[in-house]
Amino acid sequence: MPTAWVSQRTAPPPRPRWFERPLGSVGFGQFVIDLRQSAPAPVHRWLDAPVVTRGLPEGGPDAHMAGATLAQWFDLIVHCQTVTPA
């Protein structure tokens, strides 16, 4: 990969209303959530509610996306607390 494509960015912690905020307190450095599987009622309410999430890095730390549910946007959520270049 050309070095012009590689950049290092530090993302600020998720804002309180962003869906990914509770994922950092799960206690695992990385995990996968399969949104197609059955889940308890509180989880279904979370999956079926409209969410706000972090936007693209180019938009800056306040960038966000909203308007759909997690289940509409994703089949899986792959959460990694720390991501580094290969």
N, C-alpha and C positions, 0 to 999 in steps of 0.2 A: 504494500500500500504506500503510495507517495506520502512523504512526510507532511505535505501541505494539507492533507485530509485529516491528519491526526492533531487533535488538540485536547488539552486537559481542561476540564471544567469541574468546579466544585459546586454542587447544587445546595442551596440553602435547605434547611428542614422544611418539610411540607407545612403549608398553612393549616390552621386548625380545621377548616371546613373541607379540605381536600381529602378524597377517599383514601389516599395512601398513608395518611397520618398514623392511623393505628397499626399499620403493618410493621413499622419500626419498633414497636414495643412487644412483638410476639415472642421474642427471645431466641430466634434463629437468625443466623446471618443471611441465609437464603432459603427459599422454599417456593413451591408451586401450589396454586389454588386452581382446581379444575371447576370452572363455573357451570359446567354441564351436569355435574353430579348433584344428587339430592343433598339437602342441607337442613339444619334446624330452622324453625320459624324466624328467629332473630336474624339469621344470616340471609334468609330469603328476603326479609324486609330491606336489608342493606343492599342486596343485589338488585332489587326491583325499584329502588328509589333513584331519582335523578341524581347524578354525581357531578362534582367539580374536581378536576385533576390538574396536575402540573401541565403547562403547555410546552411548546418546543423551546429548546435552549436559546435559540436566536431571539426569542421574544423577551428575554431577560427574566429576572427572578419573580416578577409578578405575572408572567404569562400563565394563562390557564385555559382549559377547555371545559365546556359544560353542555348539558342539554340531552343527555341520554343516560341509560342505566349501564352498570358494569356488564350485565349480561348481553346488552345490545352491542356494546363495543368490543367485548373480548370473549373468547372461549376459555382462556387460561390467563392467570396472572402469575408472572415469574418475578419474584421479589428478591433482589440482592441488595444488601445493606451497603456494600462497597463494590464498585466496579472499577477495574483497572485495565489498561491496554494489555493485549496479549504479549 
